[in-house]
Amino acid sequence: MIISIGKNKFKVKSMICRKDTSCGMMGKKFDKNYNGMLFLMDDGEHCFWMKNCVIPLDIIFINSNEITKIHHNCKPSDDDQPENFCGNGNLVLELEGGTCKSLGIKEGDTIKF
C-alpha cells in the first residue's frame, strides 16, 4: 500500500492481526519492499515500545487521517521494561527514525491512501 504525507510517499506494510501488531518492527529493518509499517487499530489510546527493535523509529499516531502525535527517533531497547510511546488514533505509522524531521512531517498533517 502507498500512503502520502504532503509530497512524501511511503510504501507501507499493513499490520492488522494482533500477532503482527504486537511484533511490529522487532528484529526487522525496512527494505526495498516497504519503508513504513502501518498498524490498523481500534480508535483510542495506544502505546508502542521499542523492545528488540534494531533501528530507531518515528512513531506517528493518526486519527481520521490526521497526524495527532509524533514520537521522534525512538531508540531501540532490549530492556524488560522499555519506554512506552503513547498517543490517540485509529492508525499508527512507523518510519525510520529521523524521517519526520528531515521531511518536515508534523502533527496536523494529513495522510492520503
C-alpha positions in Angstrom: 0.0 0.0 0.0 1.2 3.5 -0.8 0.4 6.4 1.5 1.2 10.1 1.1 2.0 12.8 3.6 2.3 16.0 1.7 4.6 15.4 -1.2 6.2 12.4 0.5 5.2 8.9 -0.5 5.8 5.7 1.5 5.3 2.1 0.6 3.9 0.6 3.8 3.4 -2.9 5.1 0.0 -3.2 6.8 -0.3 -4.8 10.2 -3.8 -6.0 11.0 -3.9 -9.1 13.3 -2.9 -9.0 17.0 0.2 -11.1 16.5 1.6 -8.8 13.7 0.7 -5.7 15.7 2.5 -7.0 18.9 5.6 -8.0 16.9 5.8 -4.9 14.7 9.4 -4.0 13.8 11.0 -6.3 16.3 14.2 -7.7 14.7 13.3 -6.1 11.3 14.7 -3.4 9.1 13.0 -1.6 6.3 14.0 -2.7 2.8 13.1 -2.2 -0.9 9.7 -3.8 -0.3 8.5 -1.3 2.3 9.8 1.8 4.1 7.0 2.1 6.6 4.8 -0.1 8.8 1.1 0.9 9.2 -0.9 -0.5 12.1 -4.7 -0.6 11.8 -6.0 -0.2 15.3 -9.3 0.4 17.2 -9.9 4.1 17.9 -8.4 5.2 21.2 -5.2 5.4 23.1 -2.4 3.0 22.2 1.2 2.6 23.5 4.1 1.3 21.5 7.6 0.3 22.7 10.9 -0.4 21.1 11.8 -3.7 22.7 14.1 -5.8 20.4 13.9 -3.3 17.6 17.1 -2.9 15.6 16.7 0.6 14.2 15.4 3.9 15.7 11.8 4.7 14.6 9.5 7.7 14.3 6.1 6.6 15.8 3.2 8.5 14.3 -0.3 8.4 15.7 -3.1 9.1 13.2 -6.8 9.8 13.8 -9.2 10.3 10.9 -6.2 10.6 8.5 -4.7 13.5 10.6 -1.4 13.1 12.5 -2.2 13.7 16.2 1.2 12.8 17.8 4.8 12.1 16.6 7.4 10.5 18.8 10.7 11.3 17.0 13.7 9.0 16.7 12.7 6.4 19.3 15.7 4.3 20.3 15.7 0.5 20.3 15.7 -1.2 23.7 16.5 -4.7 25.0 15.2 -3.7 28.4 12.5 -5.8 30.0 10.6 -2.6 30.8 11.1 -0.4 27.7 9.8 3.1 27.5 6.2 3.4 26.2 5.3 5.9 23.4 1.6 6.6 23.6 -1.0 8.5 21.6 -4.5 8.5 20.3 -5.7 7.3 16.9 -7.0 4.5 14.8 -3.8 4.2 12.8 -0.1 4.1 13.8 2.7 4.6 11.3 6.3 3.7 11.9 9.0 5.2 9.8 12.8 5.1 10.1 13.9 7.4 12.9 14.6 11.0 11.8 12.3 10.8 8.7 9.7 13.2 10.1 12.2 15.9 11.0 14.1 15.5 7.7 11.0 15.7 5.6 9.1 18.3 7.6 6.3 15.9 8.6 4.5 17.4 11.6 1.4 17.0 13.8 -1.7 18.2 12.0 -0.5 16.9 8.6 -2.9 14.6 6.7 -2.4 11.1 5.3 -3.8 10.1 2.0 -4.1 6.5 0.7 
